[in-house]
Amino acid sequence: MQQISRMLMKLFQRARLEKPGQVDPRAAEFTLNLLVAMYDRSGTGYVKTRCVAAALISLSGDTLLAKYRAFFQFYAIPDGKETLITRSALRSLLTDLNQIPAIVGEGCTLSCVEIAIHDCFHGVLNAAIVEEKFLSWLRSEPAVLLWLPTCYRLSATEKVSHQARCR
């Protein structure tokens, strides 16, 4: 937890420098509390780095495609000339990401994760898939992760400015 806390402090310090006045001074503390609530419910004081990375990626302001590629990078394994994501790695990713909506009582069941894995690997004979197949599946907006593109669209609309005036 101390490592994560230090990393978050550095991350939000940089963000405050880049966007003065837009980052709450307690952002690192709030984010750490959220991560602990999501990934350390039993109070062990330990959270997997990969879980933290998945949460920070999903909550970042980056594009969906950039987020999807980052997920692949963190969860896939190198296999010779290419990098692949296995069913087991996809299960870990989906389980980790499912903790985000679960914190507000919107998580899905384990069967939802299994259905999503089956859907992603539909028609695949190999034990793992390449990044393009993974990205294609994510672009189809699987139900288990529907919250992610929805949140992205909501945050993107905050930046929209219209010249019309309402009466």
C-alpha positions as CSV (number, residue, x, y, z in Angstrom):
1,M,0.0,0.0,0.0
2,Q,2.9,2.4,0.7
3,Q,4.3,1.9,-2.8
4,I,0.9,2.6,-4.3
5,S,0.4,5.6,-2.1
6,R,3.8,7.0,-3.2
7,M,3.1,6.3,-6.8
8,L,-0.3,8.0,-6.6
9,M,1.3,11.1,-4.9
10,K,3.8,11.4,-7.8
11,L,1.1,10.8,-10.4
12,F,-1.2,13.5,-9.0
13,Q,1.7,15.9,-8.4
14,R,2.5,15.8,-12.1
15,A,-1.2,16.2,-13.0
16,R,-1.4,19.3,-10.7
17,L,1.6,20.8,-12.6
18,E,0.0,20.0,-16.0
19,K,-3.5,21.3,-15.0
20,P,-3.1,23.8,-12.2
21,G,-6.3,24.3,-10.2
22,Q,-8.0,21.2,-11.7
23,V,-6.7,18.5,-9.5
24,D,-7.9,18.2,-5.9
25,P,-4.9,18.1,-3.5
26,R,-6.5,15.0,-1.8
27,A,-6.8,13.1,-5.1
28,A,-4.1,10.7,-4.3
29,E,-5.7,9.9,-0.9
30,F,-9.1,9.5,-2.4
31,T,-7.8,7.3,-5.2
32,L,-5.9,5.1,-2.7
33,N,-9.1,4.8,-0.6
34,L,-11.1,3.8,-3.6
35,L,-8.4,1.2,-4.7
36,V,-8.4,-0.3,-1.1
37,A,-12.1,-0.5,-1.0
38,M,-12.2,-2.3,-4.4
39,Y,-9.2,-4.6,-4.1
40,D,-8.4,-5.1,-0.3
41,R,-11.8,-5.8,1.2
42,S,-10.3,-8.2,3.8
43,G,-7.8,-5.5,5.0
44,T,-4.6,-7.4,4.2
45,G,-2.7,-4.2,3.3
46,Y,-1.8,-5.7,0.0
47,V,-3.2,-4.9,-3.5
48,K,-1.9,-6.4,-6.7
49,T,-0.1,-3.9,-8.9
50,R,-2.0,-5.2,-12.0
51,C,-5.3,-4.5,-10.3
52,V,-4.2,-1.0,-9.6
53,A,-3.0,-0.5,-13.2
54,A,-6.3,-1.8,-14.6
55,A,-8.3,0.5,-12.3
56,L,-6.2,3.6,-13.1
57,I,-6.3,2.8,-16.9
58,S,-10.0,2.4,-16.8
59,L,-10.6,5.6,-14.9
60,S,-8.1,7.6,-16.9
61,G,-9.2,10.2,-19.4
62,D,-7.5,8.4,-22.3
63,T,-9.4,7.1,-25.4
64,L,-11.1,3.7,-25.2
65,L,-8.7,2.2,-27.8
66,A,-5.7,3.4,-25.7
67,K,-7.3,1.9,-22.6
68,Y,-8.0,-1.4,-24.4
69,R,-4.4,-1.6,-25.6
70,A,-3.1,-0.9,-22.2
71,F,-5.2,-3.7,-20.7
72,F,-3.8,-6.1,-23.3
73,Q,-0.3,-5.0,-22.4
74,F,-0.7,-5.6,-18.7
75,Y,-2.5,-8.9,-18.9
76,A,-1.1,-10.6,-22.1
77,I,2.0,-12.8,-22.1
78,P,4.7,-12.9,-24.7
79,D,4.8,-16.1,-26.8
80,G,7.6,-16.1,-29.2
81,K,7.1,-13.4,-31.8
82,E,3.7,-12.3,-30.6
83,T,1.9,-11.4,-27.4
84,L,-1.2,-13.3,-26.5
85,I,-4.0,-13.1,-23.9
86,T,-5.2,-16.4,-22.5
87,R,-8.6,-17.3,-21.1
88,S,-7.1,-17.2,-17.6
89,A,-5.6,-13.7,-18.2
90,L,-8.8,-12.5,-19.6
91,R,-10.7,-13.9,-16.5
92,S,-8.2,-12.0,-14.3
93,L,-8.7,-8.7,-16.2
94,L,-12.5,-9.0,-16.2
95,T,-12.6,-9.9,-12.5
96,D,-10.3,-7.0,-11.7
97,L,-12.3,-4.5,-13.8
98,N,-15.6,-5.8,-12.3
99,Q,-14.5,-4.5,-8.9
100,I,-15.0,-0.9,-10.2
101,P,-18.8,-1.1,-10.7
102,A,-19.1,-3.6,-7.8
103,I,-18.0,-0.8,-5.4
104,V,-21.3,1.0,-6.2
105,G,-23.3,-2.2,-6.1
106,E,-23.4,-2.7,-9.9
107,G,-21.0,-5.6,-10.4
108,C,-21.9,-8.7,-12.3
109,T,-21.7,-12.3,-11.3
110,L,-18.9,-14.7,-12.0
111,S,-21.1,-16.3,-14.6
112,C,-21.1,-13.0,-16.5
113,V,-17.3,-13.1,-16.7
114,E,-17.4,-16.7,-17.9
115,I,-20.0,-15.9,-20.6
116,A,-17.8,-12.9,-21.7
117,I,-14.7,-15.2,-21.9
118,H,-16.7,-17.7,-24.0
119,D,-17.9,-15.0,-26.3
120,C,-14.4,-13.5,-26.7
121,F,-12.9,-16.9,-27.6
122,H,-15.8,-18.0,-29.7
123,G,-14.5,-19.8,-32.8
124,V,-10.9,-19.7,-31.5
125,L,-9.1,-23.0,-31.5
126,N,-6.0,-21.8,-29.8
127,A,-5.5,-21.3,-26.0
128,A,-4.9,-17.6,-26.5
129,I,-5.7,-14.7,-28.8
130,V,-3.8,-11.9,-30.4
131,E,-4.3,-8.2,-29.6
132,E,-6.5,-7.5,-32.7
133,K,-9.0,-10.2,-31.8
134,F,-9.0,-8.9,-28.2
135,L,-9.6,-5.3,-29.4
136,S,-12.3,-6.4,-31.8
137,W,-14.1,-8.1,-29.0
138,L,-13.8,-5.1,-26.7
139,R,-15.1,-2.8,-29.5
140,S,-18.3,-4.9,-29.7
141,E,-19.0,-3.6,-26.2
142,P,-19.4,-6.9,-24.2
143,A,-22.1,-6.6,-21.5
144,V,-19.7,-7.3,-18.7
145,L,-17.7,-4.1,-19.6
146,L,-20.6,-1.9,-20.9
147,W,-19.9,0.5,-18.1
148,L,-16.5,1.4,-19.5
149,P,-17.5,2.9,-22.9
150,T,-20.5,4.5,-21.2
151,C,-18.3,6.3,-18.7
152,Y,-16.0,7.3,-21.5
153,R,-18.8,8.8,-23.5
154,L,-20.1,10.7,-20.4
155,S,-16.7,12.2,-19.7
156,A,-16.2,13.1,-23.4
157,T,-19.5,15.0,-23.4
158,E,-18.3,17.2,-20.6
159,K,-15.9,18.9,-23.0
160,V,-18.6,19.6,-25.6
161,S,-19.5,23.2,-26.1
162,H,-22.6,24.5,-27.9
163,Q,-23.2,28.0,-29.2
164,A,-27.0,27.7,-28.7
165,R,-28.7,29.5,-25.9
166,C,-31.7,28.0,-24.0
167,R,-34.7,30.0,-22.9
